């Protein structure tokens, strides 16, 4: 493929090209699986970027900061490891991010009761007020995205994604926990 031909590709024509070349030239048989995962990853990246750029960055936060604040807001005071699991983040990411959010006055770090090294993360009053405002923007943007589908389609997509996630038990999946 020439550089000019590549310049004409959009995402969907690239997916078609990838499926055809992987199958015909390289012998990979699972063309539909490749298309499914490319599409799923692309949809996730588009929605995440949109939420971060329209809701979170204008308010001075990243998508990662929102995820940590969100789980702490709704689940209550948490040890960093538990917050990492719920937010789908690494413990190191939570540790680094929590330092910034403590300095911003959004999170508090207090000594845990388990041992001398444990800490508990909780939202400050400022953090709670901010999350109410931040999530109002997030929820409205979520509604805009979801309204592209009917309610039945939304429920079907949730069901299918749940099935995909639940199926990870049938093979060796690596994930953050």
C-alpha positions as semicolon CSV with decimal commas, in nm:
position;residue;x (nm);y (nm);z (nm)
1;X;0,000;0,000;0,000
2;X;0,137;0,339;-0,095
3;X;0,149;0,641;0,134
4;X;-0,120;0,803;-0,081
5;X;-0,347;0,500;-0,040
6;X;-0,286;0,497;0,335
7;X;-0,373;0,868;0,352
8;X;-0,719;0,785;0,212
9;X;-0,800;0,537;0,492
10;X;-1,047;0,619;0,765
11;X;-1,099;0,398;1,069
12;X;-1,361;0,173;0,907
13;X;-1,173;0,125;0,581
14;X;-0,862;0,049;0,788
15;X;-1,053;-0,216;0,984
16;X;-1,166;-0,371;0,655
17;X;-0,811;-0,356;0,517
18;X;-0,669;-0,508;0,836
19;X;-0,919;-0,794;0,830
20;X;-0,856;-0,870;0,465
21;X;-0,475;-0,854;0,488
22;X;-0,453;-1,045;0,815
23;X;-0,673;-1,319;0,670
24;X;-0,553;-1,339;0,311
25;X;-0,184;-1,252;0,343
26;X;-0,099;-1,382;0,688
27;X;-0,350;-1,662;0,738
28;X;-0,515;-1,536;1,059
29;X;-0,859;-1,694;1,072
30;X;-1,043;-1,491;1,335
31;X;-1,135;-1,190;1,123
32;X;-1,462;-1,114;1,302
33;X;-1,292;-1,130;1,643
34;X;-1,034;-0,877;1,526
35;X;-1,309;-0,646;1,396
36;X;-1,505;-0,680;1,721
37;X;-1,208;-0,592;1,943
38;X;-1,085;-0,308;1,719
39;X;-1,435;-0,160;1,725
40;X;-1,476;-0,207;2,100
41;X;-1,141;-0,044;2,172
42;X;-1,213;0,242;1,932
43;X;-1,556;0,309;2,085
44;X;-1,408;0,306;2,436
45;X;-1,127;0,542;2,335
46;X;-1,365;0,786;2,163
47;X;-1,609;0,801;2,454
48;X;-1,332;0,828;2,714
49;X;-1,156;1,106;2,524
50;X;-1,484;1,291;2,475
51;X;-1,572;1,273;2,845
52;X;-1,225;1,381;2,948
53;X;-1,208;1,672;2,702
54;X;-1,563;1,804;2,748
55;X;-1,625;1,735;3,117
56;X;-1,305;1,676;3,314
57;X;-1,022;1,880;3,158
58;X;-1,231;2,202;3,163
59;X;-1,269;2,144;3,538
60;X;-0,896;2,089;3,584
61;X;-0,896;1,709;3,616
62;X;-0,803;1,405;3,412
63;X;-1,013;1,099;3,338
64;X;-0,799;0,906;3,588
65;X;-0,858;1,167;3,859
66;X;-1,230;1,147;3,794
67;X;-1,228;0,766;3,824
68;X;-1,048;0,779;4,160
69;X;-1,270;1,058;4,294
70;X;-1,582;0,880;4,164
71;X;-1,517;0,549;4,343
72;X;-1,413;0,729;4,662
73;X;-1,723;0,948;4,643
74;X;-1,966;0,659;4,599
75;X;-1,799;0,375;4,789
76;X;-1,690;0,591;5,082
77;X;-1,352;0,592;5,256
78;X;-1,125;0,328;5,101
79;X;-0,778;0,190;5,127
80;X;-0,579;0,279;4,814
81;X;-0,564;-0,084;4,699
82;X;-0,941;-0,118;4,711
83;X;-0,981;0,215;4,530
84;X;-0,742;0,089;4,261
85;X;-0,948;-0,226;4,210
86;X;-1,278;-0,039;4,186
87;X;-1,135;0,229;3,955
88;X;-0,955;-0,023;3,731
89;X;-0,621;0,140;3,804
90;X;-0,286;0,021;3,932
91;X;-0,197;0,078;4,297
92;X;0,097;0,292;4,186
93;X;-0,134;0,513;3,978
94;X;-0,368;0,559;4,275
95;X;-0,075;0,639;4,502
96;X;0,062;0,904;4,266
97;X;-0,277;1,050;4,177
98;X;-0,393;1,065;4,538
99;X;-0,095;1,287;4,625
100;X;-0,208;1,540;4,364
101;X;-0,572;1,521;4,473
102;X;-0,474;1,567;4,839
103;X;-0,269;1,873;4,743
104;X;-0,572;2,004;4,547
105;X;-0,791;1,967;4,856
106;X;-1,016;1,705;4,694
107;X;-0,901;1,397;4,888
108;X;-0,788;1,336;5,244
109;X;-0,537;1,067;5,345
110;X;-0,577;0,950;5,702
111;X;-0,396;0,671;5,887
112;X;-0,571;0,336;5,862
113;X;-0,659;0,123;6,160
114;X;-0,518;-0,203;6,021
115;X;-0,150;-0,124;6,076
116;X;0,092;0,168;6,092
117;X;0,144;0,177;5,715
118;X;-0,215;0,165;5,594
119;X;-0,402;0,476;5,486
120;X;-0,761;0,558;5,405
121;X;-0,864;0,784;5,118
122;X;-1,180;0,990;5,152
123;X;-1,329;1,292;4,984
124;X;-1,301;1,626;5,156
125;X;-1,601;1,857;5,173
126;X;-1,456;2,040;4,875
127;X;-1,421;1,708;4,693
128;X;-1,783;1,614;4,763
129;X;-1,913;1,948;4,636
130;X;-1,694;1,919;4,328
131;X;-1,810;1,564;4,252
132;X;-2,174;1,673;4,254
133;X;-2,094;1,939;3,995
134;X;-1,855;1,719;3,795
135;X;-2,092;1,426;3,779
136;X;-2,380;1,648;3,667
137;X;-2,172;1,728;3,358
138;X;-2,061;1,367;3,319
139;X;-2,414;1,231;3,349
140;X;-2,552;1,474;3,091
141;X;-2,278;1,374;2,846
142;X;-2,349;1,005;2,921
143;X;-2,714;1,067;2,836
144;X;-2,616;1,228;2,506
145;X;-2,406;0,926;2,414
146;X;-2,669;0,677;2,527
147;X;-2,950;0,855;2,341
148;X;-2,795;0,739;2,013
149;X;-2,944;0,400;2,105
150;X;-3,298;0,311;2,204
151;X;-3,352;0,196;2,561
152;X;-3,381;-0,162;2,436
153;X;-3,055;-0,130;2,242
154;X;-2,884;0,015;2,549
155;X;-2,997;-0,283;2,758
156;X;-2,887;-0,525;2,484
157;X;-2,543;-0,364;2,461
158;X;-2,503;-0,381;2,839
159;X;-2,608;-0,746;2,832
160;X;-2,360;-0,827;2,553
161;X;-2,073;-0,642;2,720
162;X;-2,153;-0,816;3,050
163;X;-2,144;-1,149;2,865
164;X;-1,811;-1,061;2,705
165;X;-1,664;-0,965;3,043
166;X;-1,808;-1,272;3,221
167;X;-1,659;-1,496;2,951
168;X;-1,306;-1,402;3,057
169;X;-1,319;-1,690;3,303
170;X;-1,299;-1,940;3,016
171;X;-0,940;-1,843;2,930
172;X;-0,640;-1,689;3,103
173;X;-0,713;-1,316;3,126
174;X;-0,478;-1,064;3,280
175;X;-0,648;-0,770;3,444
176;X;-0,590;-0,518;3,718
177;X;-0,726;-0,628;4,049
